[in-house]
Amino acid sequence: MDKELQTLQKFYTIAIEFLTNYSFQLIGALIIVIIGWFTAKYAYALLMRLFESHHFDMTLSKFVANVVKMLIFAAMIIIALGKVGISIAPFVAAIGAVSLTAGLALQGSVSNYAAGVLLIISRPFKVGDTLSIGSFYGVVEEIKLSYTILRNEDEELITIPNKKMIGDVLVNSFEFRIVESSIGVAYEEDPAKAIALIKEVLSGFKEVSNTHKSVVGITKFADSSIELGLRYWVPTKSYFKTQFEVNLALYNTLHVNNISIPYPQREVRILGEKV
């Protein structure tokens, strides 16, 4: 018991001596930290107002403002540590080593963030645009600093890392997507009449874009039919639905107007042996 009391007394004496010698430094350091905290918050609010007044992207604005806020507060903490006599050189070296290790381990994530900043600055697309990248397509749902979210017609969310958005071929068709299709009519039919009927069907669909004019014409002369090509634009979120409805309407229209869609045909000749 006496040994424990002596240990406690020794600790108490050291604490009193520390407070006696460093009380003013501790108070000064605390004041510096408090000033740093409020200065960082003020800088954040000031930058956000500045970005909003110039209509900067909200995601990038928050990112830059938060970085500035953390840098200001970290600088004030370093000053406060020096105020109480704590050397910051070992901390700086440790932070450098940790940053290097983290940078090597997270280089993929860092490149995604860097790509996100470039996307927000250059603005090659915006929320609501239709993007095709590789084998994926969809409407841009959200743009984050590290990734972009697309939503397709099946209501599936596709998350694509931003480094893919920068380093790959990107097709932006805005709110529409093009349908490329074809239909064959018999050689004895009038192709001009068939083209006129197809155009009439397309113009009757409200989902088919009037801004992008539909194109219908002869693509090639196949073995069994004249192949008519169709190119028209529909909203991305109803791409397959509209295409299927248009195909049915085309079939019904050609059938009603007695324009035949021929089966594949082959002419076979049987040659008999000479007697």
Buried (B, 14 or more C-beta within 10 A) or exposed (E): EEEEEEEEEEEEEEEEEEEEEBEEBBEBBEEBBEEBBEBBEEBBEEBBEEBEEEEBBEBBBBBBBBEBBEEBBEEBBBBBBBBBEEEEEEEEEEEEEEEEEEEEEEEEBBBBBBBBBBBBEEEEBEEEBBBBBEEEBBBBBEBBBBBBBBBBBEEEEBEBBBBBBBEEEBEEBBBBBBBEEEBBBBEEBEBEEBBEBBBEBBEEBEBBBEEBEBEBEBBEEEEEBBBBBBBBBBBBBEBEEBBEBBBEBBEEBBEEEEBBBBEEEEEEEEEEEEE
